Amino acid sequence: MKLLDIKDKIPKELYDKLSIEEFRPPQELAIKKGLLDGKNLVVASPTASGKTLVAEIAIVNNILKKGGKAIYLTPLKSLASEKYNEFKEKYPFLNVMLSIGDYDSSDPWLQKADIIVCSNEKLDSLMRHNIPWIREVNTIVIDEIHVLDQPDRGPTLEILITRLKEFCKNAQIIALSATIQNAKELAEWLNANLVKSNYRPVELEYGVYLDGKLYFEDKVKNLPEAKTPEHQIIKDTLDMKKQILVFLSSRRNAEAVAKNAKLVVEKYLTREEKEKLEKLSNEILHVLESPTRQCEILSECVKCGTAFHHAGLVGKQQRMIEDAFKQGLIKLISATPTLSFGVNLPSHTVLVRDLKRYSPDYGSNWIPVLEVQQMFGRAGRPKFDREGRALMIARSEIEKDEIFEKYVKGDPEEIYSKLSAEPILRMQVLGLIASGEVSSKENLLKFFSKTFFAKQYADLEKIEVKLDKVIELLLGYGFITIDRNKLLPTQIGKRVAELYIDPESAHLLIEKIKQKRKSEMFWLHSICSCTEMFPLLRVSPKEFTDLQKMYLDFSSELDEPSPWELDYEIWIRAFKTSLMLFDWINEKTEARILEEYKETPGVLRNRLYIADWLLYSAYELARILKAKELLLPLNKLRLRVKNGVKEELLNLLQLEGIGRVRARKLYRAGIKKISDIRKAPQEKLAGILGPKIAIKIKKQV
């Protein structure tokens, strides 16, 4: 089907923006199945097959013909940011807005948006604030809907979709998915037509490495000599003047592959590339105030054309690596599987080295086919390659055959609802009652009868038992009441729902507020005991004794449970985590924290973000409970966690462009307050901070 064939069926502005002559098979099938007629669709096809364009056509066509709004949902903030930038550039005649941040806001400015790109959790939180524009939505795009299968993210998405189906009854739903076994079942749940395709714009060759050779389905290729199988595959890829992504099971493995491949990759770099990489290497090294050992290792790798990519890096370093890879400067990225869900980062060759994963309960097992296919989805660049390579490594002839059977010839697994997870149920049930969507147990069961869980299992008896338990828990916490069989939120219950935290965490914070304690360590340990901060830092057997001794320094501020209690290990791990936060607010650098706690900057920043949110939640709960004496200490502690400073620097941090390092420099120079800056000569400030920053802060005061 050619674009010209639908010229009279879509608005001119959309037609002019579709820079294609002919539709790809999944796109053509979507049009035939009712894309332009407002039909719901589940599009299940490989990465890069053109699914996003199907969603774009639905969005723009509906907005221009009917008005209203479109929501584009993604499981990750990074993916939301990427889609927002794409849509903003491609459709300047529409008002595209991004919403991924603050969970305690209705973001009223979204009322003016045509397209709202947001993460699943953000829209869930927006709906708890009774957003007025939700009924104006006439297009809902759910990207990566197979996330329903994930225990952590799946239940939130499932409840969100069920709510959207109720609120936006006439909206067209476009669900985008990788190829899954039970896509038809998903389509039936969404009352949608199924668009299923195995089409890829770039042909994918599946190969398994064994003893110096790559075995494909119809050929065998000898590889160049090298020390390791990975190096042989890397050399073979670079010999073709291509790039490679290597997926590993852990951050440590990802770093090791990038480090060990430096000498191999460096030989393939031109002089111009080396010069550019030298500059990039220096920038990456100095992203943080004080380079960590991880920064140094990454910087050395980048110099040689390799890089690792995982959650331990800060966002700026990740983006710099991604951009350099897209530009062809970095030839190899070794990454954890999370990269397969993130930004669009295609490569000619993808090697999934670690096909097995260890778990304490089940030992070492093959990872799911669906997960491997997600990683292989990065293989083959539509604009640059005629084919892509999806490679794996075997250790024996038997394993080679097993890998082919499972990952090349085998089908991806079915996805299953994970809605019975209790922490998610606690949050979602309270959210439904607080928003007024559910007002009785019968209504609650009726709502859950419309979920994917109900579609798959039919019998709601299992979940009904859990719902009864959740209702009893919420009643006990005082977050809901029952009046003539009606489930009603209390004032504090409604606020907990809006704060978007686990009711169990909220109850813990409320109990701490009742103690009226103001000490920093008390509150740091309190927030580290909330489920949102899990997983906590690990504690080795050797550390137990040291931590018990360190507890003595804070014994007047903390309640220590008995070592014989079941939750003592959690208490100790929370104590260690709170010590790390305590060091942070006392101005220890990220380098020192990595050295002492083995917490990488990227993970530390994510933990600080959660800590900030929990302290904000504690402040809001204290305000409702009229614990006025706690408001100032909690607010100060929150600012210190956000900025990593001692209390004496908070005054200086009010100035734009002044962070923890510059504030400390000013303080050491005797400039301790805003009034001191006002009085200080320009030359003195320039000597401390540099001329540009000195002018900037002088203007502010």
Secondary structure, DSSP 8 states (H G I E B T S, - for coil): -BGGGGGGGS-HHHHHH---SB--HHHHHHHHTTGGGT--EEEE--TTSSHHHHHHHHHHHHHHHH--EEEEEESSHHHHHHHHHHHHHH-TTS-EEEE-S-SS---GGGGG-SEEEEEHHHHHHHHHTT-GGGGGEEEEEETTGGGGG-TTTHHHHHHHHHHHHHHTTT-EEEEEE---TTHHHHHHHTT-EEEE----SSEEEEEEEETTEEEESS-EEE----SSHHHHHHHHHHHTT--EEEE-SSHHHHHHHHHHTHHHHHTT--HHHHHHHHHHHHHHHTSSSS--HHHHHHHHHHHTTEEEESTTS-HHHHHHHHHHHHTT---EEEE-GGGGGSS---BSEEEE---EEEETTTEEEE--HHHHHHHHTTB--TTT-SEEEEEEE-SSHHHHHHHIIIIISS--------TT-HHHHHHHHHHHHHTTS--SHHHHHHHHTTSHHHHHH---HHHHHHHHHHHHHHHHHTSEEEETTEEEE-HHHHHHHHHT--HHHHHHHHHHHHTT---HHHHHHHHHTSGGG-S-----HHHHHHHHHHHGGGTTT-----TTSTTHHHHHHHHHHHHHHHHHHTT--HHHHHHHH---HHHHHHHHHHHHHHHHHHHHHHHHTT-GGGHHHHHHHHHHHHHT--GGGTTGGGSTT--HHHHHHHHHTT--SHHHHHHS-HHHHHHHH-HHHHHHHHHH-
